[in-house]
Amino acid sequence: MTQFTLKTDLVPKGSQPEAIASIAEGIQKNYSAQTLLGVTGSGKTFSMAQIIQQVQRPAIVIAHNKTLAAQLYSEFREFFPDNRVEYFVSYYDYYQPESYLPQRDLYIEKDADINPKLEQMRLAATASLSSRRDVIIVASVSCIYNVGNPLDYQRLGFEIRVGQRLPRNALLRRLLDIQYERNDTELIPGRFRVKGDTIDLILGYYPNIYRIEMYGDKIESIKELQKNTGDVVDVLKYLFIFPAKHFVIPESSQKRAIEGIKHELEERLPQLPFLEAHRLKQRTLYDLEMIQETGFCKGIENYSRHLDGRKPGEKPYCLLDYFPSDFLMFIDESHRTIPQIHGMYHGEFSRKQTLIDYGFRLPSAMDNRPLMFQEFERYMHTVVFVSATPGAYELGKSQQIVEQIIRPTGLVDPPVEVRKIEGQISDLIREIQMTIKRGDRILVNTLTKKLAEELSEYLAEKGIKTRYLHSEIDTLERSEIIRELRLRKFDVLVGINLLREGIDIPEVGFIGILDADKEGFLRDERSLIQIIGRAARNVNSKVVLYADVLTDSIQRALAETHRWRNV
């Protein structure tokens, strides 16, 4: 069995040695829940890596957004280059869910732009979990959504070996059965091409080409080729092939599922008015025909209860089901991630119910859903909540709360000033200009997207190189913007709450928080502490809160950061 091997020149410092030892000891004592209360810049990711190295268990690290997940994924890959570190987030760059607006009699078909790279990375995550133990998955809350039965996924995978007797057409049939497509022109992940006795295959979850050369009914060789150059990377004795998609139906399950869907349809039709019944019958029979012919249909996930053989109301299978029972769960920035997981199920319910009521979907479509929170809790056998500002849920559930206050660098939290709102933009520009002269970068935190864009434009007019960041910018572009800030392609990044948890930029020497006294979730105690923490990695950093009123949230945030400075 491959061991986790942490490779780094870093050594635990500050509060890290005690925190790592305490959490690892708690895991060995079978504590079900612990909290790592670590200030920004205290090296919480490094501590998580050390804990994984010590306890040698598969792990998932759950983050509340794709930007933070991408940063964590990059760091864990550097720490564990010889182990499997995978990235599992939503593969949609754009997503418009299927819905029906009865007031306007308007049906909106599901419309989505799938990012093939993210889809490939999701498949790599399940393939790694299905074949080895030295696996770390960095995931967003997408990990609680339905991805199909792991037992079916694993059973449908198959191994080929050099010297094995297997008719070529039988091999091609098996590839088609697990959703690989034949395309002799364009070879991309999830496709294969055939030239005589040579089959070139790109797995759904790995970028290189696998060339399978046959002589008659015998596999002569298996080679891994670099996709772009065709150079031989490796000569293999065997290759295990997992399905090209998560929702793949074994033939036995397909027959059972089709019968179950037909039976549900027969029961449902008499319950609906004529128009809705006709609509449901037409749509469902078309989907059944597609499943019978191709093993797949558009929106197949809506039939997942039948495909998985689940009972009505039974929880769906998700990424967490692919882990062995002894896995570790880290919930990063838990004060944000836990509430997000709480809300996922309820956000889906009303939309699905309308589709069912008006004959667009069978009632079983309701069981294609994310986990309810109480279902998610059942996977928390060994969980570590990680946050500078843990919430009441985490603190109440934890058997041990471990503080990581002293940073490895010895840096303390930055000094914080409160200044009047009148003239805040002029004052902000002066601070920006002084910070740029020192060679540092600047973060400016606003309350709205519109203000972020307008302020960015205004600063650009003043000759300041500026970009803005908010939720309408897609995942990969957000990560690229942050990278460009660090490379000093621009000096000022303006944003909203995306500038809070997990975005660690040591080059930041000044943070300006506009309208800091506007009470709300963007300006509560936790939010302010998190924003202030973005400047905690730079010895010259400073934070200015622009506020006319010293709110309770501001006072508590200042008191807590002052406590940390004095530890």
C-alpha positions in Angstrom: 0.0 0.0 0.0 1.4 3.4 -1.0 2.0 5.7 2.0 1.3 9.4 2.2 4.7 11.1 1.9 4.8 14.8 2.7 7.6 16.5 0.7 8.5 20.0 1.9 11.4 22.0 3.3 9.0 23.6 5.8 9.1 22.5 9.5 6.2 23.2 11.9 6.8 26.4 13.8 4.8 28.8 16.1 1.6 27.1 17.3 1.8 24.5 14.6 3.7 21.6 16.4 1.2 21.6 19.4 -1.8 22.0 17.1 -0.7 19.1 14.8 0.1 16.8 17.7 -3.2 17.6 19.5 -5.5 17.0 16.4 -3.6 13.8 15.4 -3.9 12.5 19.0 -7.6 13.3 18.9 -8.0 11.3 15.7 -6.2 8.3 17.3 -8.5 8.6 20.3 -11.5 8.3 17.8 -12.8 11.9 18.5 -15.5 12.3 16.0 -15.2 16.1 15.8 -12.5 18.6 16.5 -11.9 22.3 15.7 -8.6 23.8 14.5 -9.0 27.5 15.4 -6.2 29.0 13.4 -5.7 32.6 12.6 -5.1 33.7 9.0 -1.5 33.1 8.0 -0.9 30.5 10.7 -0.4 27.7 8.2 -3.6 25.8 8.6 -3.1 24.0 5.2 0.4 22.9 6.2 -1.0 21.6 9.5 -3.7 19.6 7.7 -1.0 18.1 5.5 1.0 17.1 8.5 -2.0 15.5 10.2 -2.7 13.5 7.0 0.9 12.4 7.0 0.8 11.3 10.6 -2.5 9.3 10.6 -2.1 7.9 7.0 -5.8 8.0 6.1 -7.6 9.1 2.8 -8.9 12.6 3.3 -11.3 15.1 1.8 -10.9 18.8 2.3 -14.2 20.7 1.7 -14.1 24.4 0.8 -17.0 26.8 0.3 -16.1 28.1 -3.1 -14.1 27.0 -6.2 -11.5 29.7 -5.8 -10.5 28.5 -2.3 -10.7 24.9 -3.4 -8.3 25.6 -6.3 -5.8 27.3 -4.0 -6.0 24.3 -1.6 -5.6 21.8 -4.4 -2.5 23.6 -5.7 -0.9 23.6 -2.2 -1.7 19.9 -1.4 -0.3 18.8 -4.8 2.9 20.5 -3.8 3.0 18.8 -0.4 2.1 15.3 -1.8 3.6 15.0 -5.3 3.9 11.2 -5.1 0.3 10.7 -3.9 -3.1 11.3 -5.6 -4.4 14.8 -4.9 -7.6 15.4 -6.9 -10.0 18.3 -7.4 -13.8 17.8 -7.3 -16.0 20.9 -7.9 -19.1 21.6 -10.1 -18.2 21.1 -13.7 -20.5 23.9 -14.9 -19.2 27.2 -16.1 -22.8 28.2 -16.7 -25.9 26.5 -15.3 -29.6 27.2 -15.8 -31.6 24.5 -14.0 -34.7 23.0 -15.5 -37.8 24.9 -14.2 -41.4 25.8 -14.9 -43.1 29.1 -14.2 -46.8 28.3 -14.0 -47.9 31.9 -13.8 -46.5 32.5 -17.3 -46.8 28.9 -18.5 -43.1 29.0 -19.3 -40.9 25.9 -19.3 -37.2 26.6 -19.1 -35.1 23.7 -20.3 -31.9 22.9 -18.4 -29.1 24.7 -20.1 -25.5 24.2 -19.0 -22.0 24.9 -20.2 -19.8 22.0 -19.0 -16.1 22.6 -18.5 -14.5 19.4 -19.9 -11.4 19.9 -17.8 -13.4 20.0 -14.5 -15.4 17.0 -15.7 -12.2 15.1 -16.3 -10.9 16.1 -12.8 -14.1 14.8 -11.2 -13.8 11.5 -12.9 -10.1 11.3 -11.8 -11.3 11.8 -8.2 -13.6 8.8 -8.2 -11.1 6.7 -10.2 -8.4 7.4 -7.6 -10.7 6.6 -4.7 -11.7 3.3 -6.4 -8.2 2.1 -6.9 -6.0 3.3 -4.0 -5.9 4.7 -0.5 -3.2 7.4 -0.7 -5.8 9.9 -2.0 -6.7 13.5 -0.9 -9.7 15.1 -2.6 -10.1 18.9 -2.4 -13.8 19.5 -3.0 -16.5 22.2 -3.0 -20.0 21.4 -1.6 -20.5 19.8 -5.0 -19.4 16.6 -3.1 -22.8 16.2 -1.5 -24.6 16.0 -4.9 -25.6 12.8 -6.6 -22.9 11.1 -8.7 -24.3 7.6 -9.0 -23.7 4.3 -7.3 -20.0 3.7 -6.5 -20.5 -0.1 -6.6 -21.9 0.1 -10.2 -19.0 2.5 -11.1 -16.4 0.1 -9.8 -18.1 -3.1 -11.1 -18.3 -1.7 -14.6 -14.6 -0.9 -14.7 -12.4 -3.6 -16.1 -8.7 -4.6 -16.5 -6.9 -5.5 -19.7 -3.4 -7.2 -19.6 -0.7 -7.8 -22.1 -1.1 -11.4 -23.4 -4.8 -11.5 -22.6 -7.0 -13.2 -25.1 -9.9 -10.8 -25.9 -11.6 -10.4 -29.3 -11.2 -6.8 -30.6 -14.9 -6.3 -31.1 -15.6 -7.5 -27.5 -13.2 -4.9 -26.2 -14.8 -2.2 -28.3 -18.3 -3.3 -27.0 -17.1 -3.1 -23.4 -15.8 0.4 -24.0 -19.1 1.5 -25.5 -21.0 -0.1 -22.6 -19.2 2.2 -20.2 -20.0 5.4 -22.2 -16.8 5.7 -24.2 -17.5 7.0 -27.7 -15.8 5.9 -30.9 -14.4 8.8 -32.9 -11.7 8.1 -35.5 -11.2 11.8 -36.2 -11.0 13.7 -32.9 -9.5 12.0 -29.8 -10.5 13.7 -26.5 -11.1 12.3 -23.0 -13.8 9.6 -23.1 -13.2 8.7 -26.7 -11.3 6.0 -28.6 -10.3 5.5 -32.3 -9.6 2.3 -34.2 -7.1 1.7 -37.0 -6.8 -2.0 -37.8 -5.5 -3.9 -34.8 -4.6 -0.7 -32.9 -7.0 1.0 -30.5 -6.1 4.5 -29.2 -8.0 5.4 -26.0 -8.1 8.5 -23.8 -9.6 7.7 -20.4 -12.4 9.9 -19.2 -10.1 11.0 -16.3 -6.6 11.2 -17.7 -5.1 13.3 -20.5 -2.7 10.9 -22.2 -3.4 8.4 -24.9 -3.3 4.6 -24.2 -2.4 2.6 -27.3 -3.6 -1.0 -27.2 -2.0 -3.1 -30.0 -3.6 -6.5 -30.8 -2.6 -9.5 -32.9 -5.8 -11.4 -33.7 -7.6 -11.9 -30.4 -4.5 -11.3 -28.2 -3.4 -8.0 -26.6 0.2 -7.6 -27.7 1.1 -4.3 -26.0 -0.2 -1.4 -24.0 1.6 1.9 -24.2 1.0 5.3 -22.7 1.7 8.1 -25.2 2.1 11.8 -24.6 -1.1 13.3 -26.1 0.5 16.2 -28.0 3.7 14.6 -29.2 2.8 10.9 -29.4 6.0 10.0 -27.6 6.0 6.8 -25.5 5.7 7.8 -21.8 5.4 4.2 -20.4 5.1 0.6 -21.5 2.4 -1.1 -19.3 1.7 -4.7 -18.4 -1.9 -3.9 -17.6 -4.5 -1.1 -17.7 -7.7 -0.6 -15.6 -10.4 1.3 -17.3 -13.1 3.0 -15.3 -16.3 4.4 -16.9 -16.2 7.6 -18.9 -19.2 9.0 -17.0 -20.5 8.8 -13.5 -24.0 7.9 -14.4 -23.5 4.5 -16.2 -26.0 1.8 -16.0 -25.2 -1.9 -15.8 -27.4 -4.0 -18.0 -29.1 -5.8 -15.1 -29.8 -2.4 -13.4 -31.1 -1.0 -16.6 -33.8 -3.6 -17.0 -34.8 -3.1 -13.3 -34.8 0.7 -13.6 -36.9 0.7 -16.8 -39.5 -1.5 -15.2 -39.5 0.7 -12.1 -39.9 3.9 -14.2 -42.7 2.4 -16.2 -44.5 1.3 -13.0 -44.1 4.8 -11.4 -45.4 6.4 -14.7 -48.5 4.1 -14.7 -49.3 5.1 -11.0 -48.7 8.8 -11.6 -50.7 9.4 -14.8 -54.2 8.9 -13.3 -53.3 11.5 -10.6 -52.7 14.3 -13.2 -55.0 16.4 -15.4 -55.1 15.4 -19.1 -52.5 17.9 -20.4 -50.0 17.3 -17.6 -50.5 13.5 -17.9 -50.0 13.6 -21.7 -46.8 15.7 -21.3 -45.4 13.4 -18.6 -46.1 10.2 -20.7 -44.6 11.6 -23.8 -41.4 12.8 -22.1 -40.9 9.7 -20.0 -41.4 7.2 -22.8 -38.9 9.1 -25.0 -36.3 9.0 -22.2 -36.9 5.3 -21.7 -36.4 4.6 -25.4 -33.1 6.5 -25.2 -31.9 4.6 -22.2 -32.8 1.3 -23.9 -30.9 2.2 -27.1 -27.9 4.0 -25.7 -27.8 3.5 -22.0 -28.1 7.2 -21.5 -30.6 10.1 -21.9 -30.7 13.8 -21.3 -31.5 14.5 -17.7 -30.8 10.8 -16.7 -29.9 12.0 -13.2 -33.6 12.5 -12.6 -34.1 8.8 -12.8 -31.2 8.1 -10.4 -33.4 6.6 -7.7 -34.5 3.8 -10.1 -31.0 3.4 -11.6 -29.4 3.1 -8.2 -32.1 0.8 -6.8 -32.9 3.2 -4.0 -36.2 3.4 -2.0 -38.3 6.6 -2.1 -36.7 9.3 0.0 -33.5 7.3 0.5 -30.4 9.5 0.3 -28.5 9.7 -3.0 -25.0 8.4 -3.6 -22.4 11.2 -3.6 -18.6 11.5 -3.7 -18.4 10.7 0.1 -19.6 7.2 -0.7 -16.5 6.5 -2.7 -14.3 6.9 0.4 -13.4 4.0 2.8 -15.1 4.1 6.2 -12.0 5.5 8.0 -11.5 8.6 5.9 -10.7 12.0 7.4 -12.9 15.1 6.7 -11.5 18.6 6.9 -14.1 21.4 6.5 -12.1 24.5 5.7 -13.5 27.9 6.6 -16.2 25.9 8.4 -18.1 29.0 9.5 -19.0 29.5 5.8 -19.0 26.0 4.5 -21.4 24.5 7.2 -24.2 27.0 6.5 -23.8 26.4 2.8 -24.2 22.7 3.2 -27.2 23.3 5.4 -29.0 25.3 2.6 -28.3 23.1 -0.4 -31.3 20.7 -0.1 -33.9 23.4 0.5 -32.8 25.4 -2.5 -33.7 22.5 -4.8 -37.0 21.5 -3.2 -39.6 24.0 -4.5 -38.2 24.1 -8.1 -38.4 20.3 -8.4 -41.9 20.1 -6.8 -43.3 22.5 -9.5 -41.8 20.3 -12.3 -43.5 17.3 -10.7 -46.9 19.0 -10.2 -47.1 20.1 -13.8 -46.1 16.8 -15.5 -42.5 17.6 -16.5 -41.0 15.0 -14.1 -41.9 11.9 -12.2 -42.1 12.3 -8.4 -38.9 10.2 -8.1 -37.0 13.2 -9.6 -37.2 14.6 -6.1 -34.7 12.0 -5.0 -32.1 13.4 -7.4 -30.8 15.9 -4.9 -28.0 16.9 -2.6 -27.7 15.4 0.9 -29.8 16.8 3.6 -27.7 18.2 6.4 -28.6 15.4 8.8 -27.5 12.9 6.1 -24.2 14.7 5.6 -23.6 14.5 9.4 -23.6 10.7 9.1 -20.3 10.9 7.1 -18.7 13.0 9.8 -17.0 10.0 11.6 -13.7 11.9 11.9 -14.1 15.6 11.1 -11.8 18.6 11.7 -13.4 22.0 11.4 -10.9 24.6 10.3 -11.5 28.3 10.7 -10.2 31.5 12.3 -13.8 32.2 13.3 -15.6 28.9 13.9 -19.4 29.0 14.3 -21.5 27.9 17.2 -22.3 24.5 15.5 -18.6 23.6 15.2 -17.7 24.7 18.7 -20.7 22.8 20.2 -20.0 19.6 18.3 -16.2 19.5 18.9 -14.7 17.2 21.5 -11.5 19.3 21.3 -10.8 22.9 20.2 -7.2 23.5 19.3 -5.9 27.1 18.8 -3.2 27.9 16.3 -2.5 31.6 17.0 1.2 32.1 16.7 2.2 32.2 13.1 5.3 30.4 11.8 6.6 33.7 10.5 6.2 35.4 13.9 4.0 38.0 12.2 1.1 39.3 14.2 -2.2 40.7 12.9 -1.9 44.0 11.1 -2.7 47.3 12.8 -6.2 48.4 12.1 -7.4 52.0 11.9 -11.0 53.3 11.8 -11.5 56.4 9.7 -14.5 58.6 8.8 -16.5 57.7 5.6 -16.5 61.3 4.4 -13.6 61.6 1.9 -13.0 57.8 2.0 -12.2 57.5 -1.7 -9.6 60.3 -1.7 -8.1 58.8 1.5 -8.1 55.4 -0.1 -6.3 56.6 -3.2 -3.6 58.2 -1.0 -3.1 54.9 0.8 -3.0 53.0 -2.5 -0.3 55.3 -4.0 1.9 54.9 -0.9 1.4 51.2 -0.9 2.3 50.9 -4.6 5.5 52.9 -3.9 6.5 50.2 -1.4 6.0 47.5 -4.0 3.0 46.0 -2.3 -0.5 45.2 -3.6 -3.9 46.4 -2.4 -7.3 44.8 -1.7 -10.4 47.0 -1.5 -13.5 45.6 -0.1 -16.9 47.0 -1.2 -20.5 46.0 -0.4 -21.9 45.6 -3.9 -20.9 44.3 -7.4 -21.9 47.6 -8.9 -19.7 49.6 -6.6 -16.8 47.2 -7.2 -17.0 47.8 -10.9 -17.5 51.5 -10.7 -14.6 52.0 -8.2 -12.4 49.8 -10.4 -13.2 52.1 -13.4 -12.6 55.3 -11.3 -9.2 54.1 -10.0 -8.2 53.1 -13.6 -9.1 56.7 -14.7 -6.7 57.9 -12.0 -3.9 55.9 -13.6 -4.0 53.0 -11.1 -3.8 49.5 -12.5 -7.0 47.8 -11.1 -9.2 44.8 -11.6 -12.4 43.7 -9.9 -13.6 40.3 -8.7 -17.1 39.0 -8.0 -19.3 36.0 -8.4 -20.2 36.6 -12.0 -16.5 35.9 -13.0 -16.0 32.2 -13.7 -13.8 29.9 -11.5 -10.8 29.7 -13.7 -10.7 33.4 -14.5 -11.0 34.2 -10.7 -7.9 32.1 -10.0 -6.1 33.8 -13.0 -6.9 37.3 -11.7 -5.5 36.5 -8.3 -2.4 35.0 -9.9 -1.9 38.2 -12.0 -2.2 40.3 -8.9 0.6 38.4 -7.3 2.7 38.8 -10.4 2.0 42.6 -10.3 0.3 42.8 -13.7 -2.0 45.1 -11.7 -1.8 46.6 -8.2 -5.4 46.9 -6.8 -8.0 44.2 -6.6 -11.5 45.4 -5.8 -14.1 42.9 -4.7 -16.9 41.9 -2.2 -16.9 38.9 0.0 -14.7 36.9 -2.4 -11.8 38.7 -0.8 -12.4 37.0 2.5 -11.8 33.4 3.3 -8.8 31.5 2.0 -7.4 34.0 -0.5 -3.8 34.3 0.8 -1.7 36.8 -1.0 1.5 37.7 0.9 2.1 40.6 -1.4 -0.9 42.5 0.0 0.3 45.5 2.1 -3.0 47.4 2.5 -6.7 46.6 2.8 -9.4 49.2 2.6 -12.8 48.2 3.9 -15.5 50.7 2.6 -18.7 51.2 4.5 -17.5 49.1 7.4 -20.3 50.2 9.7 -23.1 48.9 7.5 -24.2 45.9 9.6 -25.0 42.7 7.8 -23.4 39.4 6.9 -20.7 41.2 4.9 -19.8 43.4 7.8 -20.4 41.2 10.9 -17.6 40.2 13.3 -16.6 37.1 11.5 -16.5 38.8 8.1 -14.4 41.7 9.4 -11.9 39.3 11.1 -11.6 37.3 7.9 -11.0 40.4 5.8 -8.4 41.8 8.2 -6.7 38.5 8.1 -6.0 38.8 4.4 -3.2 41.3 5.3 -1.6 39.1 8.0 1.1 37.7 5.8 3.0 41.0 5.2 5.1 42.6 7.9 4.3 46.1 6.5 0.6 45.6 6.1 -2.2 47.9 7.4 -6.0 47.8 7.4 -8.3 50.8 7.3 -12.0 50.5 8.2 -14.0 53.4 6.8 -16.9 53.9 9.3 -18.8 56.7 11.1 -20.1 54.4 13.8 -18.1 51.9 15.8 -20.6 49.0 15.6 -20.7 46.1 17.9 -19.2 43.9 15.1 -16.3 46.3 14.6 -15.6 46.5 18.4 -15.6 42.7 18.7 -13.4 42.2 15.6 -10.9 44.7 16.9 -10.9 43.1 20.3 -10.2 39.6 18.9 -7.5 40.7 16.6 -5.9 42.7 19.5 -6.0 39.5 21.6 -4.2 37.5 18.8 -1.6 40.3 18.5 -0.8 39.9 22.2 -0.5 36.1 22.3 
